[in-house]
Amino acid sequence: MRSISVSRDIAATPQRLFAVLRDPARHAGLDGSGMLRGRPDGPSPLGPGDRFSMGMQQGRIPYRSVNVVVEYEKDRLIAWETWGEFRGRRLVGGQRWRYELSADGGDTTHVTHTYDWSRARLPRLVIELPGYPRRMGPAMTTTLERLAAAVRD
């Protein structure tokens, strides 16, 4: 299986959490991996099929990722697929970042954050050998901690 998920209960409504997740300008502040940099380019708030790019950095190498919202259910689910493009051609990528929100009937929401590289191009070379699956669990846990703090503030 080529995916990893982490979950957390967050003291906020799904609507409030979804509003933060739909705003690409908030993504770098939430990112537990430390790879997101700079400002996004594209629509905000995000909706089905929207395309946006993010400034990224791996080590000393800055680049931009291109992302497309591929799953969307208002206040319940948002996922985007990320790609590295050059001159309009997708060279690497295909990974999905997914957030699933489940209300508990009160003011707490169960959030599941998933990194899925099952559709990625060259997954062994680009994702697994560099060790991203091993590092993503802790990074995603930090992302959910930051999401909880963002809706608390």
C-alpha positions in Angstrom: 0.0 0.0 0.0 1.4 3.4 -0.9 -0.3 5.7 1.5 0.0 6.9 5.0 -2.7 8.6 7.2 -2.7 10.3 10.5 -5.8 11.4 12.5 -6.7 13.8 15.2 -9.8 15.2 17.0 -9.8 19.0 16.7 -12.0 21.3 18.7 -13.7 23.1 15.8 -16.6 22.6 13.5 -16.0 21.0 10.0 -17.0 24.3 8.4 -14.3 26.2 10.3 -11.6 23.6 9.5 -12.7 23.4 5.8 -12.4 27.2 5.4 -8.8 27.0 6.5 -8.0 24.0 4.3 -9.6 25.7 1.2 -7.3 28.7 1.5 -3.9 28.0 -0.2 -2.4 31.1 1.5 -2.7 29.2 4.8 -1.0 26.0 3.6 2.6 27.0 4.2 1.8 28.0 7.8 0.2 24.6 8.3 2.9 22.5 6.6 4.7 20.2 9.1 7.3 19.1 6.5 8.9 22.5 6.1 8.9 22.2 2.3 6.2 24.8 1.4 7.6 28.2 0.8 6.3 31.4 -0.6 2.9 32.5 -1.8 0.5 30.3 -3.7 -0.7 31.2 -7.2 -4.3 30.4 -8.1 -7.9 30.8 -6.8 -8.9 31.1 -3.2 -11.0 29.6 -1.7 -10.3 26.4 -3.6 -13.2 24.5 -5.2 -13.6 21.3 -7.3 -11.0 21.1 -10.2 -9.2 24.3 -9.2 -5.5 24.5 -10.1 -3.0 26.3 -7.9 0.8 26.3 -7.5 2.9 26.5 -4.4 6.5 27.6 -3.7 8.5 24.6 -2.5 12.0 23.7 -1.4 13.8 20.4 -0.9 17.2 21.0 0.7 18.6 23.9 -1.2 16.5 23.4 -4.3 13.5 25.8 -4.7 10.8 25.0 -7.2 7.0 25.3 -7.7 4.5 22.5 -7.5 1.3 22.5 -9.5 -1.8 21.2 -7.7 -5.3 20.2 -8.9 -8.2 19.7 -6.5 -9.3 16.2 -7.4 -11.7 15.4 -4.5 -14.1 17.8 -3.0 -17.2 17.5 -0.7 -18.0 20.8 1.0 -17.1 20.8 4.7 -16.2 17.1 4.5 -13.4 16.3 2.1 -10.7 18.1 0.1 -7.8 16.5 -1.8 -5.3 17.8 -4.3 -2.9 16.0 -6.6 0.6 17.6 -6.9 2.8 17.6 -9.9 6.2 18.9 -11.0 5.8 20.4 -14.5 8.2 21.7 -17.0 6.9 23.6 -20.0 3.4 22.3 -19.4 4.5 18.6 -19.2 4.1 16.6 -16.0 7.4 15.1 -15.2 7.0 13.9 -11.7 4.3 13.8 -9.1 0.8 12.4 -8.9 0.8 12.2 -5.1 -2.4 13.2 -3.3 -2.8 15.2 -0.1 -6.2 14.5 1.4 -8.2 15.9 4.4 -11.3 14.1 5.5 -13.5 15.7 8.2 -16.0 13.9 10.3 -18.2 15.8 12.8 -18.9 14.2 16.1 -22.2 16.0 16.5 -20.7 18.7 18.8 -17.9 21.2 18.3 -15.2 18.5 17.7 -14.2 17.2 14.3 -12.2 14.1 13.5 -9.6 15.0 10.9 -7.8 12.3 8.8 -4.9 13.6 6.8 -3.6 11.2 4.1 -0.5 11.2 1.8 -1.2 8.8 -1.1 1.5 8.1 -3.6 -0.2 5.1 -5.3 -0.8 7.1 -8.5 2.6 8.8 -8.5 4.9 8.8 -11.4 8.2 6.9 -10.6 7.2 6.3 -6.9 10.1 4.1 -6.0 12.7 6.5 -7.3 11.2 9.9 -6.4 9.3 9.1 -3.2 10.4 5.8 -1.6 14.2 5.8 -2.0 14.5 9.4 -0.7 12.6 8.2 2.4 9.5 10.5 2.1 7.0 7.9 3.4 9.0 7.5 6.7 9.2 11.3 7.2 5.6 12.1 6.2 3.9 10.6 9.3 5.6 12.9 11.8 5.3 15.9 9.4 1.6 15.3 8.9 1.1 15.0 12.7 2.7 18.4 13.0 0.4 19.7 10.2 -2.7 18.6 12.2 -1.3 20.2 15.3 -0.9 23.5 13.4 -4.4 23.1 11.9 -5.8 22.8 15.5 -3.8 25.9 16.5 -5.0 27.9 13.5 -8.7 27.4 14.3 -8.0 27.9 18.0 -6.4 31.4 17.5 
